[in-house]
Amino acid sequence: MKQFRFLTMAALIAFGTAVCAQNVITLDEMQARKKQQQQQPQQQQVVQERVSYSSSSDNEAFGTFFLQYNPTWMYSKSSYGSYSASNTELIHGFSLGYLESIPLGDIPLYIEFGGAVQYFFKSRDAHETGFDPAYYDDDDWYDYYDDFGGSSHKKVKFSMLSVKIPVDVMYSFNINDGFSIQPYAGIYTRINIIGKEKYDGESINIFSKDDMGDDGAYNRFQVGLQAGCKFRIGQKFTAGIGYFRDIAPKFFKYKEHGYDSSVILHGLDITLGLNF
């Protein structure tokens, strides 16, 4: 009987030792498990940051410094009685400005506002202006033209400095991390600060009633509409093209004694910008 009890106790001790041996954790295993537990929160945090960045980077506010080339057409129309005529003249322009783009909610819809300084200029033949001082003051007016019906040898130089204030709504189609298509539309106001025409050493202010006389002065303030599409490249650069058109008041308006004359401006905005 004692021998049986001894054998039973030996068997139980051996079984318990085997079970405990399976649950024993070495020092190296404990360190490995501790290191893994420390790394898991960091990995989860990195994943959360990446998810947060990818979900918000497309809809965060950004600013754009831009340079534009603005080919502008000065469209004039006049009528007197049954007679009417129209003319379109190209004026070159450049703009330097800034836009701030602010997201409107979770979708990539932005409101954009800012300002730009614009400079317009044009040089044209004197006989194209509609008022040629040489016609009244110079007996040799016909000498301004060559034998083949060419243009006048004297030029009228036009220049204008303005400030443009746009407000647009823009939607960003994010093709991938490095490229977005951004159509926009909105309104603008333009304040014309300085406008001059120079002829034969003399200069007149086109916004001055004293200088323009009975023909009337040009308007300093216009409101217009604009629309276009920009392309955001690598999150840092912007290129685009748009169209603008003045709606009211007209750049020039004169109506008296049956004679009606008006001028409006419309053109293109060709943009290169730097985002930050």
Stockholm file with secondary structure:
# STOCKHOLM 1.0

chainA/1-276         MKQFRFLTMAALIAFGTAVCAQNVITLDEMQARKKQQQQQPQQQQVVQERVSYSSSSDNEAFGTFFLQYNPTWMYSKSSYGSYSASNTELIHGFSLGYLESIPLGDIPLYIEFGGAVQYFFKSRDAHETGFDPAYYDDDDWYDYYDDFGGSSHKKVKFSMLSVKIPVDVMYSFNINDGFSIQPYAGIYTRINIIGKEKYDGESINIFSKDDMGDDGAYNRFQVGLQAGCKFRIGQKFTAGIGYFRDIAPKFFKYKEHGYDSSVILHGLDITLGLNF
#=GR chainA/1-276 SS CHHHHHHHHHHHHHHHHHHHHHHCCCHHHHHHHHHHHHHHHHHHHHHHHHHHHHHHGGGSCEEEEEEEECCEEEEEEEEETTEEEEEEEEEEEEEEEEEEEEECSSSSEEEEEEEEEEEEEEEEEGGGSSCCHHHHHCTTGGGGSCTTSCCCSSEEEEEEEEEEEEEEEEECEEEETTEEEEEEEEEEEEEEEEEEEEETTEEEETTCHHHHGGGCCCCSEEEEEEEEEEEEETTTEEEEEEEEEEEESCSEEEEETTEEEEEEEEEEEEEEEEEC
#=GC SS_cons         CHHHHHHHHHHHHHHHHHHHHHHCCCHHHHHHHHHHHHHHHHHHHHHHHHHHHHHHGGGSCEEEEEEEECCEEEEEEEEETTEEEEEEEEEEEEEEEEEEEEECSSSSEEEEEEEEEEEEEEEEEGGGSSCCHHHHHCTTGGGGSCTTSCCCSSEEEEEEEEEEEEEEEEECEEEETTEEEEEEEEEEEEEEEEEEEEETTEEEETTCHHHHGGGCCCCSEEEEEEEEEEEEETTTEEEEEEEEEEEESCSEEEEETTEEEEEEEEEEEEEEEEEC
//
